[in-house]
Amino acid sequence: MTLQAIQESVTSLMLASAAVLKNKLAGSFLKITLADGTAASTDVTVTGMVVGDELVSVLAFATKAAIATCTDRTSEYTVQAGGLDKAAGTNETNNQLLIIWLDLT
């Protein structure tokens, strides 16, 4: 890096507090939540999740007592205040869910 580039670069000391919002950063902030599976049409509580956050993936590990398989169930869920809405889909009662989401709010 040249001396000129160093002199022209922006440092964190030059930014006002809260000048850069989380939703403006590339990739934002990744969150991972482990939750018990639920019956079909039963919502999943995800602490801190609100409308405006982005669901990346929901992976179902079967069975919780002795995990043998992992299945992508992302398409069965949508973000709602306080967690995930599951209007229909697979019964995951005895499974473990790995929920990956971006905290954009």
Rosetta blueprint (number, residue, H / E / L):
1 M L
2 T L
3 L H
4 Q H
5 A H
6 I H
7 Q H
8 E H
9 S L
10 V L
11 T L
12 S H
13 L H
14 M H
15 L L
16 A L
17 S L
18 A L
19 A L
20 V L
21 L L
22 K H
23 N H
24 K H
25 L L
26 A L
27 G L
28 S L
29 F L
30 L E
31 K E
32 I E
33 T E
34 L E
35 A E
36 D E
37 G L
38 T L
39 A L
40 A L
41 S L
42 T L
43 D L
44 V E
45 T E
46 V L
47 T L
48 G L
49 M L
50 V L
51 V L
52 G L
53 D L
54 E E
55 L E
56 V E
57 S E
58 V E
59 L E
60 A E
61 F E
62 A E
63 T L
64 K L
65 A L
66 A L
67 I L
68 A L
69 T E
70 C E
71 T E
72 D E
73 R L
74 T H
75 S H
76 E H
77 Y L
78 T E
79 V E
80 Q E
81 A L
82 G L
83 G E
84 L E
85 D E
86 K L
87 A L
88 A L
89 G L
90 T L
91 N L
92 E L
93 T L
94 N L
95 N L
96 Q E
97 L E
98 L E
99 I E
100 I E
101 W E
102 L E
103 D L
104 L L
105 T L
